[in-house]
Every structure is written in structure tokens, then in C-alpha cells.
Amino acid sequence: MNTKKIKIFLVDDDAVYLKSLEIEFLQHADFSIKTFATGEHCLSAISQNPDIIILDYLLDGIDKSAMNGIETLDKIKAYNHDIPVVMLSAQDKIDVAIDCMHHKALDYVVKSETAFIRLQKIITTIFRYKKMEKELNWYMGKM
């Protein structure tokens, strides 16, 4: 059976966290993972049409002049508003989460011991919904 791997872009300026997240995803499922240290690098590859992007909120650890997560999110949504983007941050402030949601992030996850579990659940929900949507469209086409 030829099943397409879910393509995930991980964007974080913390190299250690980025690598640990990549390892977690690869250990738990057969994903296609691309990692990026800046929003600019992610955007340069956006034409590869990822199924989901997990995007850090700050993104200024490597280059202080780099785009932040919100600016990157806005550019991703301008390119294709259907790409689900989950914001990821050490910021545990409700106003930060609300700001992300106003910019059309699908969800906001605080970096913690449970972050990977939350991300897994979000991805599962996204693709369960997409599968149901596809089945519904097929069914409606048969009527």
C-alpha cells in the first residue's frame, strides 16, 4: 500500500530543542520531517507544501534581526491559508496565545514535558478531520 507520509516542517531557533522534537516525531511515526532554524529558511521551502508547520514564537536566538514567529505565520498564511500552523513557545502567557490565534494559528503549545504529546494529539486530530472531510466530499459527489 502506497501511503503518503505526513510532511512536517519544524521551525525553532533552539538547535537542541529542534533536534529533540525531530527525534520524537521520527520515533513515534513515519513522518517526513524538515527542520529550519529561522522563519526565512522555512519560507524558502514553503513551495514543498508541508502538511503542517510547527513554529516557534520568538525565533531570535540565532539572528536578532530574523523574522519572529508571528511574522513568519503571517507569510505562511499569505502563501496558503490552509496550511495548519501550530505555534510553540516557552511563553506561558495567555495574551501570547491569543495573539497567535488572531494571526490564524491553529493552536498554541507551551514548551514543556507534555508538549510533544499535545503536538501528537493536534496532528492526529487534524488528519482525522481531513480524512472525514475527504470522505464527506466523496459521499456528496455520489449523491
LOVEX-359452 format. One line per field, with one value per atom (N, C-alpha, C): atom name; residue number from 1; residue in three letters; y negated, z, x negated. Coordinates in nm, 4 decimals. Atoms other than C-alpha are relative to their C-alpha. Layout:
drenlum [CA, ...]
torfi [NUM, ...]
gunu [ala, ...]
v [Y, ...]
w [Z, ...]
u [X, ...]
% end
This chain:
drenlum [N, CA, C, N, CA, C, N, CA, C, N, CA, C, N, CA, C, N, CA, C, N, CA, C, N, CA, C, N, CA, C, N, CA, C, N, CA, C, N, CA, C, N, CA, C, N, CA, C, N, CA, C, N, CA, C, N, CA, C, N, CA, C, N, CA, C, N, CA, C, N, CA, C, N, CA, C, N, CA, C, N, CA, C, N, CA, C, N, CA, C, N, CA, C, N, CA, C, N, CA, C, N, CA, C, N, CA, C, N, CA, C, N, CA, C, N, CA, C, N, CA, C, N, CA, C, N, CA, C, N, CA, C, N, CA, C, N, CA, C, N, CA, C, N, CA, C, N, CA, C, N, CA, C, N, CA, C, N, CA, C, N, CA, C, N, CA, C, N, CA, C, N, CA, C, N, CA, C, N, CA, C, N, CA, C, N, CA, C, N, CA, C, N, CA, C, N, CA, C, N, CA, C, N, CA, C, N, CA, C, N, CA, C, N, CA, C, N, CA, C, N, CA, C, N, CA, C, N, CA, C, N, CA, C, N, CA, C, N, CA, C, N, CA, C, N, CA, C, N, CA, C, N, CA, C, N, CA, C, N, CA, C, N, CA, C, N, CA, C, N, CA, C, N, CA, C, N, CA, C, N, CA, C, N, CA, C, N, CA, C, N, CA, C, N, CA, C, N, CA, C, N, CA, C, N, CA, C, N, CA, C, N, CA, C, N, CA, C, N, CA, C, N, CA, C, N, CA, C, N, CA, C, N, CA, C, N, CA, C, N, CA, C, N, CA, C, N, CA, C, N, CA, C, N, CA, C, N, CA, C, N, CA, C, N, CA, C, N, CA, C, N, CA, C, N, CA, C, N, CA, C, N, CA, C, N, CA, C, N, CA, C, N, CA, C, N, CA, C, N, CA, C, N, CA, C, N, CA, C, N, CA, C, N, CA, C, N, CA, C, N, CA, C, N, CA, C, N, CA, C, N, CA, C, N, CA, C, N, CA, C, N, CA, C, N, CA, C, N, CA, C, N, CA, C, N, CA, C, N, CA, C, N, CA, C, N, CA, C, N, CA, C, N, CA, C, N, CA, C, N, CA, C, N, CA, C, N, CA, C, N, CA, C, N, CA, C, N, CA, C]
torfi [1, 1, 1, 2, 2, 2, 3, 3, 3, 4, 4, 4, 5, 5, 5, 6, 6, 6, 7, 7, 7, 8, 8, 8, 9, 9, 9, 10, 10, 10, 11, 11, 11, 12, 12, 12, 13, 13, 13, 14, 14, 14, 15, 15, 15, 16, 16, 16, 17, 17, 17, 18, 18, 18, 19, 19, 19, 20, 20, 20, 21, 21, 21, 22, 22, 22, 23, 23, 23, 24, 24, 24, 25, 25, 25, 26, 26, 26, 27, 27, 27, 28, 28, 28, 29, 29, 29, 30, 30, 30, 31, 31, 31, 32, 32, 32, 33, 33, 33, 34, 34, 34, 35, 35, 35, 36, 36, 36, 37, 37, 37, 38, 38, 38, 39, 39, 39, 40, 40, 40, 41, 41, 41, 42, 42, 42, 43, 43, 43, 44, 44, 44, 45, 45, 45, 46, 46, 46, 47, 47, 47, 48, 48, 48, 49, 49, 49, 50, 50, 50, 51, 51, 51, 52, 52, 52, 53, 53, 53, 54, 54, 54, 55, 55, 55, 56, 56, 56, 57, 57, 57, 58, 58, 58, 59, 59, 59, 60, 60, 60, 61, 61, 61, 62, 62, 62, 63, 63, 63, 64, 64, 64, 65, 65, 65, 66, 66, 66, 67, 67, 67, 68, 68, 68, 69, 69, 69, 70, 70, 70, 71, 71, 71, 72, 72, 72, 73, 73, 73, 74, 74, 74, 75, 75, 75, 76, 76, 76, 77, 77, 77, 78, 78, 78, 79, 79, 79, 80, 80, 80, 81, 81, 81, 82, 82, 82, 83, 83, 83, 84, 84, 84, 85, 85, 85, 86, 86, 86, 87, 87, 87, 88, 88, 88, 89, 89, 89, 90, 90, 90, 91, 91, 91, 92, 92, 92, 93, 93, 93, 94, 94, 94, 95, 95, 95, 96, 96, 96, 97, 97, 97, 98, 98, 98, 99, 99, 99, 100, 100, 100, 101, 101, 101, 102, 102, 102, 103, 103, 103, 104, 104, 104, 105, 105, 105, 106, 106, 106, 107, 107, 107, 108, 108, 108, 109, 109, 109, 110, 110, 110, 111, 111, 111, 112, 112, 112, 113, 113, 113, 114, 114, 114, 115, 115, 115, 116, 116, 116, 117, 117, 117, 118, 118, 118, 119, 119, 119, 120, 120, 120, 121, 121, 121, 122, 122, 122, 123, 123, 123, 124, 124, 124, 125, 125, 125, 126, 126, 126, 127, 127, 127, 128, 128, 128, 129, 129, 129, 130, 130, 130, 131, 131, 131, 132, 132, 132, 133, 133, 133, 134, 134, 134, 135, 135, 135, 136, 136, 136, 137, 137, 137, 138, 138, 138, 139, 139, 139, 140, 140, 140, 141, 141, 141, 142, 142, 142, 143, 143, 143]
gunu [met, met, met, asn, asn, asn, thr, thr, thr, lys, lys, lys, lys, lys, lys, ile, ile, ile, lys, lys, lys, ile, ile, ile, phe, phe, phe, leu, leu, leu, val, val, val, asp, asp, asp, asp, asp, asp, asp, asp, asp, ala, ala, ala, val, val, val, tyr, tyr, tyr, leu, leu, leu, lys, lys, lys, ser, ser, ser, leu, leu, leu, glu, glu, glu, ile, ile, ile, glu, glu, glu, phe, phe, phe, leu, leu, leu, gln, gln, gln, his, his, his, ala, ala, ala, asp, asp, asp, phe, phe, phe, ser, ser, ser, ile, ile, ile, lys, lys, lys, thr, thr, thr, phe, phe, phe, ala, ala, ala, thr, thr, thr, gly, gly, gly, glu, glu, glu, his, his, his, cys, cys, cys, leu, leu, leu, ser, ser, ser, ala, ala, ala, ile, ile, ile, ser, ser, ser, gln, gln, gln, asn, asn, asn, pro, pro, pro, asp, asp, asp, ile, ile, ile, ile, ile, ile, ile, ile, ile, leu, leu, leu, asp, asp, asp, tyr, tyr, tyr, leu, leu, leu, leu, leu, leu, asp, asp, asp, gly, gly, gly, ile, ile, ile, asp, asp, asp, lys, lys, lys, ser, ser, ser, ala, ala, ala, met, met, met, asn, asn, asn, gly, gly, gly, ile, ile, ile, glu, glu, glu, thr, thr, thr, leu, leu, leu, asp, asp, asp, lys, lys, lys, ile, ile, ile, lys, lys, lys, ala, ala, ala, tyr, tyr, tyr, asn, asn, asn, his, his, his, asp, asp, asp, ile, ile, ile, pro, pro, pro, val, val, val, val, val, val, met, met, met, leu, leu, leu, ser, ser, ser, ala, ala, ala, gln, gln, gln, asp, asp, asp, lys, lys, lys, ile, ile, ile, asp, asp, asp, val, val, val, ala, ala, ala, ile, ile, ile, asp, asp, asp, cys, cys, cys, met, met, met, his, his, his, his, his, his, lys, lys, lys, ala, ala, ala, leu, leu, leu, asp, asp, asp, tyr, tyr, tyr, val, val, val, val, val, val, lys, lys, lys, ser, ser, ser, glu, glu, glu, thr, thr, thr, ala, ala, ala, phe, phe, phe, ile, ile, ile, arg, arg, arg, leu, leu, leu, gln, gln, gln, lys, lys, lys, ile, ile, ile, ile, ile, ile, thr, thr, thr, thr, thr, thr, ile, ile, ile, phe, phe, phe, arg, arg, arg, tyr, tyr, tyr, lys, lys, lys, lys, lys, lys, met, met, met, glu, glu, glu, lys, lys, lys, glu, glu, glu, leu, leu, leu, asn, asn, asn, trp, trp, trp, tyr, tyr, tyr, met, met, met, gly, gly, gly, lys, lys, lys, met, met, met]
v [0.1185, 0.0000, -0.1241, 0.1196, -0.3347, -0.1158, 0.1098, -0.5800, -0.1145, 0.1200, -0.9339, -0.0350, 0.0428, -1.0366, -0.1416, 0.1351, -1.3378, -0.0828, 0.0861, -1.6208, -0.1111, 0.0983, -1.8287, -0.0894, 0.0960, -2.1449, -0.0386, 0.0432, -2.2142, -0.1229, 0.1254, -2.5707, -0.0487, 0.0449, -2.6626, -0.0416, 0.0483, -2.8623, 0.0693, -0.0777, -2.6362, 0.1351, -0.1194, -2.3670, 0.1288, -0.1205, -2.1208, 0.0382, -0.0287, -2.1525, 0.0482, -0.0372, -2.1308, 0.1449, -0.1366, -1.8101, 0.0992, -0.0929, -1.6511, 0.0172, -0.0089, -1.7316, 0.0865, -0.0813, -1.5832, 0.1487, -0.1394, -1.2647, 0.0581, -0.0467, -1.2356, 0.0366, -0.0269, -1.2604, 0.1228, -0.1136, -1.0115, 0.1323, -0.1221, -0.7603, 0.0473, -0.0350, -0.7697, 0.0207, -0.0190, -0.7691, -0.0185, 0.0079, -0.7573, -0.1321, 0.1328, -1.1310, -0.0375, 0.0657, -1.3270, -0.1328, 0.1170, -1.5957, -0.0873, 0.0993, -1.9106, -0.0980, 0.0931, -2.1350, -0.1291, 0.1326, -2.5058, -0.0805, 0.0808, -2.7423, -0.1404, 0.1336, -3.0576, 0.0076, 0.0103, -3.1598, -0.0207, 0.0258, -3.2805, 0.1310, -0.1292, -2.9314, 0.0844, -0.0719, -2.7772, -0.0533, 0.0609, -3.0230, 0.0292, -0.0297, -2.9483, 0.1404, -0.1367, -2.5856, 0.0212, -0.0120, -2.6576, 0.0597, -0.0570, -2.5539, 0.1530, -0.1457, -2.1942, 0.0413, -0.0203, -2.2306, 0.0996, -0.0883, -2.0843, 0.0226, -0.0296, -1.9187, -0.0770, 0.0765, -2.1017, -0.0656, 0.0692, -2.3529, -0.0230, 0.0273, -2.3661, -0.1099, 0.1238, -2.7149, -0.0636, 0.0677, -2.8723, -0.1458, 0.1348, -3.2066, -0.1093, 0.1087, -3.4078, 0.0029, -0.0180, -3.2794, -0.1029, 0.1007, -3.5359, 0.0437, -0.0502, -3.3144, 0.0042, -0.0082, -3.2858, -0.1358, 0.1281, -3.6153, -0.0957, 0.0952, -3.9087, -0.0746, 0.0691, -4.0552, 0.0960, -0.0985, -3.7332, -0.0302, 0.0146, -3.7340, 0.0784, -0.0761, -3.6331, 0.0977, -0.1014, -3.3552, -0.0575, 0.0620, -3.5869, -0.0494, 0.0464, -3.7470, 0.1185, -0.1207, -3.4014, 0.0608, -0.0525, -3.2804, -0.0787, 0.0832, -3.5747, 0.0296, -0.0284, -3.4975, 0.1408, -0.1351, -3.1262, -0.0064, 0.0108, -3.2132, -0.0776, 0.0729, -3.4615, 0.0926, -0.0958, -3.1817, 0.1021, -0.0997, -2.9208, 0.0043, 0.0084, -2.9840, 0.1363, -0.1327, -2.6092, 0.0809, -0.0739, -2.5017, -0.0203, 0.0142, -2.4268, -0.0359, 0.0427, -2.6090, 0.0040, -0.0064, -2.5247, -0.0794, 0.0813, -2.7834, 0.0715, -0.0672, -2.6556, -0.1034, 0.1016, -2.8701, 0.0332, -0.0088, -2.8824, -0.1041, 0.1046, -3.1825, 0.0633, -0.0562, -3.0693, -0.1133, 0.1162, -3.3850, 0.0062, -0.0099, -3.3914, -0.1023, 0.1017, -3.7150, 0.0408, -0.0497, -3.5495, 0.1030, -0.1016, -3.2537, -0.0657, 0.0699, -3.4874, -0.0719, 0.0673, -3.6893, 0.0990, -0.1034, -3.3695, 0.0413, -0.0419, -3.2699, -0.1100, 0.1112, -3.6176, -0.0003, -0.0079, -3.5565, 0.1333, -0.1222, -3.2298, 0.1254, -0.1250, -2.9761, 0.0980, -0.1023, -2.6500, 0.0240, -0.0254, -2.6029, -0.0598, 0.0544, -2.7165, 0.1003, -0.0992, -2.4764, -0.0598, 0.0467, -2.5733, 0.1097, -0.0966, -2.4060, 0.0511, -0.0628, -2.1636, 0.1496, -0.1452, -1.7942, 0.0650, -0.0577, -1.7359, -0.0578, 0.0665, -1.9464, 0.1001, -0.0950, -1.6505, 0.0766, -0.0724, -1.4622, -0.0886, 0.0938, -1.7719, -0.0137, 0.0126, -1.8084, 0.1247, -0.1253, -1.4408, -0.0004, 0.0028, -1.4855, -0.0989, 0.1009, -1.8002, 0.0545, -0.0551, -1.6290, 0.1109, -0.1072, -1.3236, -0.0587, 0.0638, -1.5485, -0.0637, 0.0646, -1.7455, 0.1034, -0.0963, -1.4347, 0.0874, -0.0676, -1.2627, -0.0878, 0.0935, -1.5743, -0.0044, 0.0047, -1.5906, 0.1269, -0.1263, -1.2231, -0.0022, 0.0074, -1.2793, -0.0968, 0.0993, -1.5870, 0.0592, -0.0633, -1.3896, 0.1035, -0.1000, -1.1069, -0.0654, 0.0723, -1.3546, -0.0565, 0.0535, -1.5216, 0.1111, -0.1139, -1.1795, 0.0423, -0.0407, -1.0880, -0.1015, 0.1026, -1.4203, 0.0022, -0.0115, -1.3693, 0.1161, -0.1187, -1.0340, -0.0247, 0.0263, -1.1917, -0.0703]
w [0.0000, 0.0000, 0.0000, 0.0138, -0.1045, 0.0745, -0.0766, 0.1727, 0.0042, -0.0001, 0.1629, 0.1440, -0.1327, 0.4627, 0.0273, -0.0413, 0.6549, 0.0058, 0.0078, 0.5819, 0.1046, -0.1081, 0.8887, -0.0110, -0.0121, 0.8984, 0.1478, -0.1368, 1.2401, -0.0075, 0.0069, 1.2901, 0.1417, -0.1340, 1.6036, -0.0024, -0.0036, 1.6719, 0.1063, -0.1013, 1.9643, -0.0619, 0.0734, 1.7892, 0.0786, -0.0823, 2.0793, 0.0066, -0.0066, 2.1170, -0.1358, 0.1356, 1.7395, -0.0293, 0.0250, 1.7185, 0.0860, -0.0862, 2.0159, -0.0498, 0.0558, 1.8617, -0.1263, 0.1211, 1.5290, 0.0361, -0.0426, 1.7043, 0.0546, -0.0554, 1.8963, -0.1120, 0.1100, 1.5769, -0.0798, 0.0800, 1.3890, 0.0753, -0.0791, 1.6763, 0.0128, -0.0262, 1.7055, -0.1240, 0.1227, 1.3437, -0.1202, 0.1234, 0.9853, -0.0701, 0.0558, 0.9156, -0.0905, 0.0748, 0.6615, 0.0710, -0.0826, 0.8713, -0.0668, 0.0426, 0.7588, 0.1158, -0.1104, 1.0200, -0.0513, 0.0385, 0.9974, 0.1260, -0.1151, 1.2369, -0.0037, 0.0122, 1.1047, -0.0834, 0.0815, 0.9580, -0.1465, 0.1372, 0.6484, -0.0720, 0.0615, 0.5838, -0.0254, 0.0183, 0.6332, -0.1221, 0.1123, 0.3883, -0.1336, 0.1258, 0.1288, -0.0507, 0.0385, 0.1286, -0.0026, -0.0144, 0.1600, -0.1238, 0.1225, -0.2017, 0.0038, -0.0184, -0.0820, 0.0637, -0.0532, 0.0688, 0.1154, -0.1169, 0.4166, 0.0402, -0.0496, 0.5714, 0.1282, -0.1247, 0.8995, 0.0310, -0.0439, 1.0371, 0.1503, -0.1431, 1.3999, 0.0124, 0.0109, 1.4508, 0.1362, -0.1248, 1.7423, -0.0052, -0.0095, 1.8615, -0.0159, -0.0002, 1.9078, -0.1187, 0.1138, 1.6569, -0.0106, 0.0077, 1.7501, 0.0674, -0.0705, 1.9165, -0.0847, 0.0889, 1.6147, -0.0605, 0.0680, 1.4388, 0.0573, -0.0644, 1.6301, -0.1007, 0.1024, 1.3001, -0.0760, 0.0677, 1.1954, 0.0261, -0.0195, 1.1492, 0.1242, -0.1137, 1.4594, -0.0495, 0.0361, 1.4631, -0.0581, 0.0492, 1.4097, -0.1433, 0.1372, 1.1018, -0.0958, 0.0825, 0.9684, -0.0217, 0.0090, 1.0436, -0.1024, 0.0946, 0.8515, -0.1449, 0.1362, 0.5475, -0.0449, 0.0334, 0.5608, -0.0405, 0.0275, 0.5714, -0.1293, 0.1267, 0.2833, -0.1180, 0.1054, 0.0795, -0.0195, 0.0061, 0.1656, 0.1359, -0.1291, 0.4372, 0.0526, -0.0438, 0.4511, 0.0712, -0.0707, 0.5924, 0.1500, -0.1448, 0.9612, 0.0641, -0.0708, 1.1797, 0.1497, -0.1457, 1.5464, 0.0559, -0.0622, 1.7462, 0.1252, -0.1103, 2.0020, 0.0701, -0.0691, 2.2734, 0.1465, -0.1441, 2.6202, 0.0720, -0.0563, 2.6731, 0.0502, -0.0584, 2.9114, 0.0388, -0.0248, 2.8753, -0.0924, 0.0773, 2.7605, -0.1125, 0.1059, 2.5630, -0.1199, 0.1099, 2.3565, -0.0809, 0.0674, 2.2785, -0.0802, 0.0686, 2.1877, -0.1241, 0.1149, 1.9597, -0.1142, 0.1019, 1.7778, -0.0674, 0.0549, 1.7335, -0.0891, 0.0840, 1.5964, -0.1356, 0.1253, 1.3332, -0.0720, 0.0677, 1.2329, 0.0287, -0.0417, 1.4171, 0.0355, -0.0334, 1.4580, 0.1500, -0.1437, 1.8149, 0.0538, -0.0700, 2.0708, 0.1057, -0.0956, 2.2689, 0.0743, -0.0835, 2.5589, 0.0056, -0.0097, 2.5554, 0.1439, -0.1320, 2.8460, -0.0202, 0.0096, 2.9245, -0.0805, 0.0698, 2.7696, -0.1401, 0.1298, 2.4551, -0.1140, 0.1105, 2.2286, -0.0025, -0.0070, 2.3475, -0.0538, 0.0519, 2.2799, -0.1513, 0.1448, 1.9330, -0.0723, 0.0603, 1.8558, -0.0084, -0.0024, 1.9569, -0.1020, 0.0965, 1.7459, -0.1416, 0.1340, 1.4388, -0.0295, 0.0174, 1.4878, -0.0297, 0.0198, 1.5123, -0.1377, 0.1322, 1.2000, -0.1088, 0.1092, 0.9868, 0.0100, -0.0133, 1.1284, -0.0635, 0.0570, 1.0334, -0.1521, 0.1449, 0.6851, -0.0662, 0.0556, 0.6281, -0.0040, -0.0031, 0.7354, -0.1060, 0.0998, 0.5132, -0.1408, 0.1306, 0.2149, -0.0258, 0.0136, 0.2778, -0.0222, 0.0170, 0.3080, -0.1413, 0.1367, -0.0204, -0.1016, 0.0892, -0.1891, 0.0048, -0.0176, -0.0460, -0.0655, 0.0574, -0.1504, -0.1524, 0.1451, -0.5023, -0.0565, 0.0446, -0.5206, 0.0018, -0.0124, -0.4389, -0.1218]
u [-0.0844, 0.0000, -0.0884, 0.0813, -0.1462, 0.0658, -0.0567, -0.0619, -0.0991, 0.0825, -0.1904, -0.0359, 0.0445, -0.3982, 0.0488, -0.0365, -0.2767, -0.1284, 0.1183, -0.5216, 0.0128, -0.0004, -0.6020, -0.1221, 0.1086, -0.8108, -0.0092, 0.0262, -0.9647, -0.0900, 0.0754, -1.0886, -0.0275, 0.0386, -1.2832, -0.1460, 0.1379, -1.5992, -0.0844, 0.0720, -1.6945, -0.0357, 0.0438, -1.9004, 0.0222, -0.0177, -1.8833, 0.1477, -0.1442, -1.5063, 0.0510, -0.0414, -1.4604, -0.0372, 0.0456, -1.6650, 0.0775, -0.0752, -1.4861, 0.1432, -0.1356, -1.1482, -0.0002, 0.0123, -1.2592, -0.0135, 0.0198, -1.3770, 0.1294, -0.1284, -1.0481, 0.0975, -0.0933, -0.8437, -0.0423, 0.0468, -1.0602, 0.0106, -0.0124, -1.0461, 0.1448, -0.1395, -0.6673, 0.0850, -0.0777, -0.5529, -0.0912, 0.0768, -0.6700, 0.0303, -0.0202, -0.6733, -0.1161, 0.1062, -0.8716, -0.0230, 0.0293, -1.0426, -0.1054, 0.0991, -1.2210, -0.0146, 0.0228, -1.3822, -0.0631, 0.0480, -1.4577, -0.0295, 0.0389, -1.6365, 0.0602, -0.0605, -1.4651, 0.1278, -0.1205, -1.1327, -0.0335, 0.0415, -1.3147, -0.0340, 0.0350, -1.4552, 0.1257, -0.1270, -1.1106, 0.0737, -0.0722, -0.9569, -0.0667, 0.0691, -1.2245, 0.0346, -0.0373, -1.0996, 0.1514, -0.1460, -0.7250, 0.0668, -0.0575, -0.6638, 0.0043, -0.0074, -0.7188, 0.1326, -0.1350, -0.3683, 0.0060, -0.0081, -0.4057, 0.1452, -0.1348, -0.1016, 0.0281, -0.0138, -0.1656, -0.1338, 0.1208, -0.4133, 0.0099, 0.0104, -0.5189, -0.1048, 0.0768, -0.6576, -0.0232, 0.0350, -0.8426, 0.0469, -0.0546, -0.7066, -0.1066, 0.0985, -1.0278, -0.0967, 0.0912, -1.2890, -0.1125, 0.1069, -1.5546, -0.1298, 0.1178, -1.8153, -0.1251, 0.1156, -2.0448, -0.0304, 0.0145, -1.9860, 0.1045, -0.0929, -1.8352, 0.0876, -0.0792, -1.7110, 0.0920, -0.0849, -1.5345, 0.1476, -0.1442, -1.1578, 0.0412, -0.0518, -0.9680, 0.1076, -0.0981, -0.7095, 0.1283, -0.1241, -0.4113, -0.0182, 0.0266, -0.5695, -0.0072, 0.0101, -0.6525, 0.1375, -0.1364, -0.2995, 0.0817, -0.0746, -0.1516, -0.0402, 0.0477, -0.3680, 0.0420, -0.0471, -0.2786, 0.1471, -0.1436, 0.0923, 0.0265, -0.0141, 0.0471, -0.0309, 0.0352, -0.1134, 0.1117, -0.1075, 0.1521, 0.0682, -0.0705, 0.4090, 0.0442, -0.0434, 0.4912, -0.1083, 0.1047, 0.1540, 0.0202, -0.0154, 0.2131, -0.1336, 0.1203, -0.0389, 0.0278, -0.0092, -0.0853, -0.1172, 0.1044, -0.2758, -0.0504, 0.0671, -0.5232, -0.0864, 0.0787, -0.6784, -0.0182, 0.0211, -0.8232, 0.0856, -0.0862, -0.5924, 0.1301, -0.1217, -0.3199, 0.0948, -0.0856, -0.1128, 0.1205, -0.1241, 0.2480, 0.0033, -0.0038, 0.2008, -0.0858, 0.0832, -0.0746, 0.0790, -0.0818, 0.1526, 0.1123, -0.1096, 0.4405, -0.0518, 0.0598, 0.2110, -0.0233, 0.0235, 0.1137, 0.1304, -0.1287, 0.4772, 0.0591, -0.0468, 0.5616, -0.0704, 0.0766, 0.2948, 0.0233, -0.0465, 0.4683, -0.0833, 0.0637, 0.2519, 0.1107, -0.0986, 0.4391, 0.0044, 0.0077, 0.3185, -0.1288, 0.1163, 0.0635, -0.0407, 0.0501, -0.1539, -0.1187, 0.1105, -0.3781, -0.1056, 0.1101, -0.7203, -0.0067, 0.0021, -0.7080, -0.0214, 0.0163, -0.7403, 0.1123, -0.1155, -0.3970, 0.0207, -0.0183, -0.4484, 0.0107, -0.0033, -0.5220, 0.1318, -0.1286, -0.2106, 0.1117, -0.1006, 0.0021, -0.0110, 0.0200, -0.1518, 0.0496, -0.0488, -0.0802, 0.1525, -0.1469, 0.2839, 0.0550, -0.0441, 0.3194, -0.0130, 0.0221, 0.1715, 0.1000, -0.0989, 0.3940, 0.1373, -0.1301, 0.6996, 0.0094, 0.0003, 0.6036, 0.0247, -0.0099, 0.5653, 0.1237, -0.1294, 0.8713, 0.1084, -0.0959, 1.0697, -0.0125, 0.0205, 0.9120, 0.0527, -0.0498, 0.9964, 0.1527, -0.1463, 1.3581, 0.0510, -0.0389, 1.3788, -0.0083, 0.0184, 1.2457, 0.1100, -0.1059, 1.4937, 0.1350, -0.1252, 1.7790, 0.0108, -0.0013, 1.6815, 0.0244, -0.0211, 1.6676, 0.1471, -0.1386, 2.0087, 0.0939, -0.0872, 2.1640, -0.0070, 0.0149, 2.0265, 0.0792, -0.0746, 2.2105, 0.1517, -0.1444, 2.5478, 0.0540]
% end
